[in-house]
Amino acid sequence: MQLKRTKQYCFYGLLCAYLWLYPQQAAYAFAMPPLQQSQDKRPITLNKPAVTIRQALADVAAQAKLGIAYNTDLLPDKTISLNVVNMPVDQVLERILRGTGLTAGITEDGTLTVKKTAAPGVLEGIVYDAKTKEPLIGAIVIINGKGFPTNEKGRYRAEVPAGPYEVEIRYIGFVTKKLKAVVKESATVQLNITLQSSATALREVKVEARRRVGNEIALLNERKNAAVVSDGISAQNIERTASITTTQALQRVTGVTITDDKYVAVRGLGDRSVVAELNGARLSSANPDRSAVPLDLVPAALLDNVTVYKTISPDRPADASAGLVELKTKSIPDSLIVEFTAQGGFNSNVGLGGKYNSFYNSDLGFLGQKVQTHNLSQDFKNLEKQYPGGLVQIQDMFIQSRNSPAAAAEAMRVSRIMQSFDPVLTTSHRKADPNQLYTVSLGNTYRLKHDRAIGIVASANYYQRTEDIYDAERNQYSLFQGVVTGNKSIFSPLHIPNFITPAYPRLGKYLSYRENVGKKTLNYGGLVGVTYRFNARNEIQAQFMGTRGAEAEGSSLTGSWQNTGLSFPVYNEINQLRQSYRTFDTYNLQGEHQLFNTGWSPKLSYNLSSSRSSQNDPDFRSSDVALYRTTRFQDPNGVGIGTDTYAFVTGLVHGVGGDNTNVIIADPNGRQYRKLEENNYYGKADLVQPFRIGKLEQLFKIGVNYLRRERDFTENILGLPGTSLGGGNIQVMNQVNGDLDKIVSPSYIGLQSASGYDEEGKPRVGGFLYQIRKAPNNYTGTYETKAFYAMMDAHIMPSLRLIGGVRFESTEIHAHVDTANVFIPSNLNAVTGYAQKISNSTNRPNTSYVEDYKPYYSVNLVYTYHSDMNFRMAYSTSLARPELRELTNIYEFDPFQFAVIGGNPDLKNQLTRNLDFRWEWFTGPGEVLAASVFGKIIEHPLQRVFIYHSQGNESTSPEFPLIIFQNDPNKGHVYGVELEARRDLGKLWRPLHHLFIGANLLLDVSTIDKNPERLDAARINDRSAPATSPVFEQAPYSINTYLDYDNSATGTNITASFNMVGARLIQVQLDGTPDLYDRPTPVLDLVFSQKLSRRFVVKGFAKNVLNPAFRQVYTNPGNNGKYHGETYIYRQYYKGSEFSLGLTYKLF
């Protein structure tokens, strides 16, 4: 029975595959009369090593029992080899006559015929909108059952056999049209077609997978007709810029800047004010520390286009203060598409077969699956329940284990668990794999009876790349000299040297490093979408998209303290070993329905989605070690004068909760295990009522919107031997002579070696044990918003359109910190030697934030001067909400930022008032000239604040800042201008007709008054420090230019693109030194593709060709990166250039 079912499943699976890949052939086959179908497909078996064509045809006719009716003089006198087994008749005939210019057929009465192949003709033309006279992009022209879609210029071209045809033209929102045409041999027939807009069809189809906006002409056409100010990038330009991730693509959009290669800022406001949607459904964040969605997780190859809406209407989220980034996945093609791409390359810093900085056991696996092997084992997690008394109870069990075989076995079991962690804390180099990129895309639309259709699209993408930063420079400047490590053995009091005075502001180099960072990244994702069209009035779509991403990064800093005042040098070594695994899955159902078959019928649209995202950071190891090098005159045997002193560096954070006596210990040494999981539930429904006032069409829309996010964050922090949080022997680093890997080896972890026991019953001695209790930073939270809205899209005059209304939104956020059975060291004061109260736990475990419904208004006015020119004005009010992590009252040390990240339960919503003006002229297909002016006034701005209460020359430990968000009492202001031009140079001078140029420029001014604490810190030594500051991470300008060469005759496309972003504030300093800014860096990319044949295209790119230095400096704004005439480099490195070459194969 099971075997029978398996055969049935295989049969149906093969049948479905056949119907999908060959719909026209299948439909034709099923439509044939029984006799013709059976004779045409009857299996033939022949083995003729040498046979004439005439005899081969006769043998086939005899075996298939066919009559013969053809002129034998047509057949060439040619001998062929024929060996077929159970091959259908039609395929055998095609093989026999291949290359002869003849075709065979079987009549309905079973007669075999042979005739000359007619030379094909061409039917071509342009499909227009009858009202606007604009070309319709993506219209489908059906000839003899096969679809021919129109391109970005509305043009179609069909090469078909000579003869009469009925031509059917379809386009969503337009009346289907049928025409007669006669095609002659070797002739071209021009047939231009106009379509009338349908009063009963879906005029604005919201089902995203059906909207074909994959090229610049279509995208600009949609932008021209949009109700709001928007910009974007299409799949065509995504491919031409060789963008691998979504953020790389967005970097080319006017007014958009990217931070950390992951996060998006729009028009002066950072990622917290940017909302990301996928096909109209809101995306959830998988980052424990930021509210924004890291869009690098979404492969650009899965997208049809990305649109950035810069003004909002009531039917869009009110918290999109900066803008809304809408990702639209690949649309369903109108005909069969199957495409494969494979590329390989390398980074110039690594080279082919080169090495990069990494660490032992850092292999990700091809799919990132090996990251999960570094998770805390279930056996380790169970120890917390098995030993509620903690490590003290385990140590007691070790002591007693020599007296009981059962206890001895248990001791060995626990010891093996403790020793199962990777025994490495330092980086090492390993061989790099080539950079790789693979994509596959396929899809089709099947037209059924009664105007029904079903469409399917599937796409998958995989890439991996390796980067390496070698011998970079990193410095820490300060007003102070001396050295503090948190250990009394390596200490020299801090003091301000005489040469630093308010009359002569300058900085001294406190720490200086050489930096080596290597990173391997892989990302892969898939998309499956199905659209079903019931008729011209009803359509639904179901879609799934899933992505996975993994990273392994090894970072090492080696350097020394400068001007310590000690007799011998003090060296510093920092190592960080990190792996991460991220997931994102989203399920989406959309529908669009016109309720009645009339022009005034209401239209219902809806969007339901559920998504799940996660980020897992297992065994993030960090260490910070100081070495006081006093050994000298050392001989080859290691004998010398003096003894080197090693110590773990441990810092403090003062002023937690506004209490200067409250201190948090910040230990950068340990193993962190962090995991965030978030579920997102989203629903939206709109009801649109069209009506007319006179001859002008109007729309009234009402709708509801619901969003719920559920988050669960867990963390375990395992201290290292001899550290403040790990405990144990604080001299362990001296015992191993600074060998970091040795202190986490079995020699020091778990039970000590049996050689240390005697025969007189001396108890077993347990070595260092990792902490089994969870950290005090675990929390759960919910985030819920509800909204309802009403709006009008009114045509006041034929050329004047007003879109406006009101949206009411509510907010409800709750968070709970798990304080049960967490690990809080009881002897922090003894370890640090600090007399004040030291605590690492929250005093407010429960946080609630509730905002009742409040109105948010928006008005967009569009004046169409003529069909290709718009003037736009817009005003709106919007908000930015505190995020779950920002509200949750926990304190967590981040080794990457060397800061403690805290929460602030007292945050409230930020209110933004937006005003925009834009002029845009669409001078031709794919062309535009545009200029925009915008302004934003921000009340209660949510600012990332660095709180730093220095103890000055009384410090005994490094003092790290506390980073929290606060509502600044001062208003923030952002003003700016955007300019954009895209132009076909062939229209200016005919010899340049293959060249297309584009450029966009953002110029803005963002200011906020420094709060008193920040201003006082800035003027500790520099009385002229400015009282205002730019908005965090906001660039004063951004420029993108590209030059595109496209020769369709030779199949050649070459694109050169250039990008540069102005200086951005990246870190606020509160220790008397100026803030940190990154410097403008020019980036030049070259991308090419060359069509080799109808199916093969070779592609390649060279990115970051100039390979300039990326630099971060201490400075004040407007000083060209200098501080009182001097350049103080915080960090400088070279990313390297990336090269890639690959091949695309288009099966259909």
Secondary structure, 3 states (H helix, E strand, C coil): CHHHHHHHHHHHHHHHHHHHHCHHHHHHHHHCCHHHHHHHCCEEEEEEEEEEHHHHHHHHHHHHCCEECCCHHHCCCCEEEEEEEEEEHHHHHHHHCCCCCEEEEECCCCEEEEEECCCCEEEEEEEEECCCCCECCCCEEEECCEEEECCCCCEEEEEECCEEEEEEEECCCECCEEEEEEECCCCEEECCEEECECCCCCCCCCCHHHCCCCCHHHHHHHHHHCCCCEEEEEHHHHHHCCCCEHHHHHCCCCCEEEECCCEEEECCECHHHEEEEECCEECCCCCCCCCCCCHHHCEHHHEEEEEEECCCCCCCCCCCCCEEEEEEECCCCCCCEEEEEEEEEEECCCCCCCEEEECCCCCCCCCCHHHHHHCCCHHHHHHHHHCCCCHHHHHHHHHHHHHCHHHHHHHHHHHHHHCCCCCCCCCEEEECCCEEEEEEEEEEEEECCCCCEEEEEEEEEEEEEEEEEEEEEEEEEECCEEEECCCCCCEEEEECCCCCECCECCCEEEEEEEEEEEEEEEEEEEEEEEEEEEECCEEEEEEEEEEEEEEEEEEEEEEEECCCCCCCCEEEEEEEEEEEEEEEEEEEEEEEEECCCCCCCCEEEEEEEEEEEEEEEEEEEEEEEEEECCCECCCCCCCCECCCEEEECCEEEECHHHCCCCEEEECCCEEEEEEEEEEEEEEEEEEEEEEEECCEEEEEEEEEEEEEEEEEEEEEEECCCCECCCECCCCHHHHCCCCHHHHCCCCCECECCHHHCCCCCCCCCECECCCCCECCCCEEEEEEEEEEEEEEEEEEECCEEEEEEEEEEEEEEEEEECCCCECCCCCHHHHHCCCCCECCCCCCCEEEEEEEEEEEEEEEEEEEEECCEEEEEEEEEEEECCCHHHHCCCCEEECCCCEEECCCCCCCCEEEEEEEEEEEEEEECCEEEEEEEEEEEEECCEEEEEECCCCHHHCCCCECCEEEEEECCCCEEEEEEEEEEEEEHHHCCHHHCCEEEEEEEEEEEEEEECCHHHHHHHCCCCCCCCCEECCCCCCCEEEEEEEEEEECCCCEEEEEEEEEECCEEEECCCCCCCCEEECCCCEEEEEEEEECCCCEEEEEEEECCCCCEEEEEECCCCCCCCECCECEEEEEEECCCEEEEEEEEECC
